[in-house]
């Protein structure tokens, strides 16, 4: 099974520098609880999308729900670097 999240390129500046990496790590963590060995990737594209390959229709619904919850809870796991003021 492969899950790819496409993030709208216009949102790139609103993410931390390692935002794509953080998204992939969180997605792996959440998917591996239910779908061990699922391949994950994230990239910038022209629009927001979730591409799921190799999953049943029911599994795809569950995965979309997992991704939706993940982004709703982003303030709990998406970490922005703290900038020190001199």
C-alpha positions as CSV (number, residue, x, y, z in Angstrom):
1,X,0.0,0.0,0.0
2,X,1.2,3.5,-0.8
3,X,-0.1,6.8,0.5
4,X,1.0,10.1,-0.9
5,X,-0.1,13.5,0.4
6,X,0.2,16.4,-2.0
7,X,0.4,19.8,-0.3
8,X,-0.6,22.9,-2.3
9,X,2.7,24.7,-3.1
10,X,1.0,28.0,-2.1
11,X,1.1,26.7,1.5
12,X,4.9,26.0,1.5
13,X,5.8,29.2,3.3
14,X,3.3,28.5,6.1
15,X,5.0,25.2,7.0
16,X,8.2,24.9,9.0
17,X,11.4,24.3,7.0
18,X,11.2,20.5,7.6
19,X,7.4,20.5,7.4
20,X,7.2,17.8,4.7
21,X,9.4,15.5,6.8
22,X,7.3,16.1,9.9
23,X,4.1,15.3,7.9
24,X,5.6,12.0,6.6
25,X,6.8,11.0,10.0
26,X,3.4,11.6,11.6
27,X,1.6,9.8,8.8
28,X,3.9,6.8,9.1
29,X,3.3,6.7,12.9
30,X,-0.5,6.8,12.5
31,X,-0.7,4.4,9.5
32,X,1.6,1.8,11.0
33,X,-0.8,1.4,14.0
34,X,-3.3,-0.1,11.5
35,X,-1.4,-0.8,8.2
36,X,2.1,-2.0,9.0
37,X,4.5,-1.4,6.2
38,X,2.5,1.2,4.3
39,X,4.7,3.4,2.2
40,X,4.2,7.1,2.6
41,X,5.4,10.2,0.9
42,X,4.6,13.9,0.8
43,X,5.4,16.6,-1.8
44,X,4.4,20.0,-2.9
45,X,2.0,20.1,-5.9
46,X,-0.5,22.5,-7.6
47,X,-3.3,21.3,-5.3
48,X,-4.1,19.4,-2.1
49,X,-4.7,15.7,-2.7
50,X,-4.3,12.3,-1.1
51,X,-3.3,9.4,-3.4
52,X,-3.9,5.9,-2.1
53,X,-2.7,2.9,-4.1
54,X,-3.1,-0.8,-3.3
55,X,-5.8,-0.4,-0.7
56,X,-9.4,-1.6,-0.7
57,X,-12.3,0.9,-0.9
58,X,-12.9,0.5,2.9
59,X,-9.2,0.9,3.8
60,X,-9.0,4.0,1.6
61,X,-11.9,5.5,3.6
62,X,-10.2,4.7,6.9
63,X,-6.9,6.2,5.6
64,X,-8.6,9.4,4.5
65,X,-10.1,9.7,8.0
66,X,-6.7,9.2,9.6
67,X,-5.2,11.9,7.4
68,X,-8.0,14.3,8.1
69,X,-7.6,13.8,11.9
70,X,-3.9,14.1,11.6
71,X,-4.2,17.6,10.0
72,X,-6.9,18.6,12.5
73,X,-4.4,17.8,15.3
74,X,-1.4,19.4,13.5
75,X,-0.9,22.0,16.3
76,X,-0.1,19.1,18.6
77,X,2.7,17.5,16.4
78,X,3.8,20.0,13.8
79,X,6.8,21.8,15.4
80,X,8.0,25.2,14.3
81,X,11.6,26.3,15.1
82,X,11.9,28.9,17.8
83,X,13.7,31.9,16.7
84,X,16.1,33.4,19.3
85,X,16.1,37.2,19.5
86,X,19.6,38.6,20.3
